[in-house]
Amino acid sequence: MKFYLIPPNEHLELMEHGSNVYFALAHHYLSNEAYRDYFLNIKKQNSDAFITLDNGAAEHSLVTEEALLEAVEELQPDEVIAPDVLFDMEQTLDNLFSFIDKMRSKDYIKHTKVFGCPQGATKEEWIECYIKMLTNLYVSTIGLSKIAVPKCWNNATGDTQIAQSRNECIEELKDKNWLQKPLHLLGMGEHTEYQYYLNNNIPYIRSSDSCYTVLAAIHNIRFAIGNTQRIPTTNDYFDTTLTEQQKSLAIENIEYLKHTYQNI
């Protein structure tokens, strides 16, 4: 499994400690010139880097379809997360189909793959949405939200039961033979979530992104000593300035994840 590190905007260089994968948040890309320049320079400096362009939905900053397409045109990321709407299956699917049509008509599909994120108000709706994405020719990767999956499986909110809920979700998909496309874990809960996939040889777990390696470091949480405490992400996270000690611990946390779970 590959790990994306998502740092505060003042410390974008920390992304380089991930697994050579980079997560661009569309609302920051479109509004922050330094952020945009950082991502535009990645492929110039490292042709093997893999860039995912996120739509901002999880941060409650979903950009318009038009703005997301403009970012795709300029950045030409390896993949883009189609606009999803939290807990709304029908709107998410409408957005997905519209977005795919636009990606195809503009021929962006030749350089950027489409990543789908299932949504629903219930587990049944979420699974229906997932199956529509699984069977869609143009959806190459499916993302499991740290918000939607806990809500649909365990009615959990507020950054709770993330690991447990996604473990249960993936076990159900595996039992029904619905693990047929690469999965990306959007955000992380307790890092022990990944141990389940490692122990049970779960296929198609491609990658995970999170700011939690850094947020944990801000609170002096060290993964290597078995600390699984979970601190909810705050709205001001991206404006945080880190100390050198916090940066060092953030790097230690991401290196621990890579060393422990890279072979999933």
C-alpha positions, 0 to 999 in steps of 0.5 A: 500500500502507498501512503500520501502525506497531506501536510499544512500548506506551509510545509508542502515539502513534507509530501515528499516523505510519502510513497512518491504519491501526491494529493492535491486538494482542488480548493487549495490548488485553485486559490493558493498560488504557491500551492498550485506552483508546487504541484505544477513543478512536481512532474518536472522534477520527478517524472515518476510521481503520481498525483491525485487531484481531490475535489474537496468534498471531505473538507466541505470545500467541494469545487464546481465541476467546471473549476475541477475540469480547469484544474485537470486541464492545467495540472494533468494529474494521474487521476481526479476524484469526481465530485461527490456529495456526502451521504447523497447517492443520487447526486453523487452518481449524477455528478460522476456521470456528468463529470465522465462525459465532460472528461471524455468530450475534452479528451482529458481521459487520455492523461487523467483517470477518474476516481469514484467515491461512493456515497449514501445515507444508508449502507444499502445506498452506499453499496448500490453506489459502489456497484455503479462505480465498480461496473463503470468502464471509466472509474479506475479506482474507488475511494472509501471515505472516512466519513461516509463508511462509518456513517453507513455501517455504524451510524458513526460521526465525528472521526470515530469508528473509522478503522472498524467501519472500513474493516467491516465494509471491506470484509463485506465487499470481499465476501460478495466478491466485489473487490475488483478494482483498486481501493483508496482509503480516504483519510485514516483513523487508527493506524491499526486499521491497516493491520487487518488488511495485512493479516487477511491478505485483502486484495486491491488495497492500493493506497491511503491518504491522511494528514493524521501522520502530521496531526498526530505529531502535533499532539506528540503521538508516536505510531512506533510505540503503539499509540493509536489515539485519534485526534479529530482534524480541525478546520485550521489544520492547513494554516498550522506552522510546525516546529522542527520537532513536530516535523521530525515526528511526522516523518517518523510516523509516515516512515513507520506506516510505510515500513509496516504496511507498504507490502499490503 
